[in-house]
């Protein structure tokens, strides 16, 4: 085994591994996803990068290239030329996804590659973080929790930079404190974050590492200046698999957060004015409706035929007294036809009074 490692090391030297820096061994749960950063020399900025699958360098197969994406979606790759880091992602991990190489393609020469191993387990990984992709805010603090099951020295490092162990230290001018906050939990706090703190870090226990990407941005909310968070997204669950997807998510999240913090007092004045206008309009409509109903009632009463009323009064009839002279009269009807009025005949009855002795 030792002889094999020596041969592998010699192959790595011949292939120029000094030009690529990565983590060497990562523990991850089966079925999840993992993103691995590969730091390269600035002279390879415009070169093609790719992920090679296999234990032996001479027989590894291309899994995905920056100029040839994997149509199956099993492997993803993105290249941050500003930081000279390309990131490879393996989704839906199985026990067959264990040996890989980060490779820079060299034109007219041997490619440069660096080997890393994935320790895929069905149980809890021996070293893991709550979230592989995290976000912090300029001037504030952020806390990362590294869970581990083995005994060994714990440390927090920036990729290709210095590390901080159990005592306070500094990375890129930012204060870092690390300690065992509880059994099997290594807690790291970075204070007074700056924009240049954005980048890849890794938590390590012995020879096992877990990479973590930190994005530092402006805080557009009015939340307190000190926060203690772990992340807003997880690459390990397949939600974000490339740095481009993660950056797009961060922009959308900040916009939504800014919209949700819109001051509610600004809406009070226009809302009050709107309510008053509605009340006035309803009042005017009610008055006009009442007048219209009254006018319709008056007009209805005047429509129809003219009615003539007469007053009938009764007059008491007196009985004749004894000795009084009584005059009797006889009414004899006599018909006489008058001229027609408006096409109708009117019948008039005359009476003749005669005294009877």
Secondary structure, 3 states (H helix, E strand, C coil): CHHHHHHHHHHHHHCCHHHEECCCEEEEECCCCEEEEEEECHHHCCCCEEEEECCCHHHCEEEEECCECCCCCCEEEEEECCCCEEEEEECCCCCCCCEEEEEECCCCCCCEEEEEEEEEECCCCCEEECCCEEEEECCCCEEEEEEECCCCCEEEEECCCCEECCCCEEECCEEEEEEEEECCEEEEEEECCCHHHCEEEEEEECCEEEEEEEEEECCCCCCCCCCCCCCCECCCCCCCCCHHHHHHHHHHHHHHHHHHCCCCCHHHHHHHHHHHHHHHHHHHHHHHHHHHHHHHHHHHHHCCCCCCCCCCCCCCCCCCCCCCCCCCCCCCCEEEECCCECCECCEEEECCCCCCC
